Structures are given as structure tokens and as C-alpha cells.
């Protein structure tokens, strides 16, 4: 059986970043431990999706070093990039 929790601390840290409109962090624990991170960029964000991933992946992996992280970057409700941090 899996449990789903939100990580408000990491969510707040990501949302404090310049050009980040909102973030969602879900921690799924069960047969497979996974962290789902969705980052919504603000309309005036000038960094590319890859630059955002590069900038924030260390913050995410620092908190969850041994878990698979599925990361989605979106802007204007359009998917820019989906990747897995290992």
C-alpha cells in the first residue's frame, strides 16, 4: 500500500526562487519510493527548462538523495520538460 504526502518545506523553498510561480511536491512511499515535483514558471521567467532543472535539482536531491524524483517543468500550463533525477 502506498502513502502520499506533500512536502511543504521543499515547496516553499522552490517557490521562493525567482521566476517560479508555484510548485508542488508529492512524496509517494510504498513499493517504490518516488518524489513528484511540478514547477510552474511565471510568464516572465527567462531561464529555459533545462536551466531551471540545473538550478533546482541539487536542492531537490539534497532533500531526497536516495529516491527517484520525477520532475515536471511547465509554463503557461504547457509542459516544457519532464525528466527523472536519479
C-alpha positions as CSV (number, residue, x, y, z in Angstrom):
1,X,0.0,0.0,0.0
2,X,1.3,3.4,-0.9
3,X,1.1,6.7,1.0
4,X,1.1,10.1,-0.5
5,X,2.3,13.2,1.4
6,X,3.1,16.8,0.5
7,X,6.5,18.4,1.3
8,X,5.6,21.9,2.3
9,X,9.2,22.8,3.2
10,X,10.6,22.0,-0.2
11,X,7.6,23.5,-1.9
12,X,8.3,26.8,-0.1
13,X,12.0,26.7,-0.9
14,X,11.2,26.2,-4.6
15,X,8.5,28.8,-4.7
16,X,10.9,31.3,-3.2
17,X,13.0,31.1,-6.4
18,X,12.9,33.9,-8.9
19,X,10.5,33.2,-11.8
20,X,8.8,30.3,-10.0
21,X,5.0,30.8,-9.9
22,X,4.2,27.7,-8.0
23,X,5.5,24.3,-7.0
24,X,4.0,21.0,-5.9
25,X,6.0,18.3,-4.1
26,X,4.4,14.9,-3.5
27,X,6.2,12.1,-1.7
28,X,5.0,8.6,-2.6
29,X,6.1,5.8,-0.3
30,X,5.2,2.2,-0.9
31,X,6.5,-0.5,-3.3
32,X,8.5,2.2,-5.0
33,X,9.5,5.4,-3.2
34,X,9.1,8.3,-5.6
35,X,9.1,12.1,-5.3
36,X,7.0,14.0,-7.8
37,X,7.9,17.7,-8.3
38,X,5.9,20.0,-10.5
39,X,7.3,23.5,-11.1
40,X,5.2,26.1,-12.8
41,X,7.3,29.0,-14.2
42,X,6.0,32.6,-14.2
43,X,5.3,34.2,-17.6
44,X,8.3,36.4,-17.2
45,X,10.8,33.6,-16.5
46,X,13.7,33.9,-18.8
47,X,15.5,30.7,-17.9
48,X,15.0,27.6,-20.1
49,X,13.5,24.4,-18.6
50,X,17.0,22.9,-18.6
51,X,18.4,25.9,-16.7
52,X,15.7,25.6,-14.1
53,X,16.4,21.9,-13.7
54,X,20.1,22.5,-13.3
55,X,19.5,25.3,-10.8
56,X,17.0,23.4,-8.6
57,X,17.9,19.7,-8.9
58,X,20.6,20.0,-6.3
59,X,18.1,21.4,-3.8
60,X,15.7,18.6,-4.5
61,X,18.3,15.8,-4.4
62,X,19.8,17.3,-1.2
63,X,16.4,16.6,0.4
64,X,15.8,13.2,-1.3
65,X,19.3,11.8,-2.2
66,X,18.2,8.2,-2.3
67,X,14.8,8.5,-4.1
68,X,13.8,8.7,-7.7
69,X,12.5,12.2,-8.5
70,X,10.1,12.8,-11.3
71,X,10.3,16.4,-12.3
72,X,8.0,18.4,-14.5
73,X,8.6,22.0,-15.6
74,X,5.7,23.9,-17.1
75,X,4.9,27.5,-18.1
76,X,1.5,28.9,-19.0
77,X,0.1,25.4,-18.3
78,X,2.2,23.9,-21.1
79,X,4.7,21.1,-20.4
80,X,8.2,22.3,-21.2
81,X,10.2,19.3,-19.9
82,X,9.7,16.1,-18.0
83,X,12.7,14.3,-16.6
84,X,13.8,11.9,-13.8
85,X,16.5,12.8,-11.4
86,X,18.5,9.8,-10.2
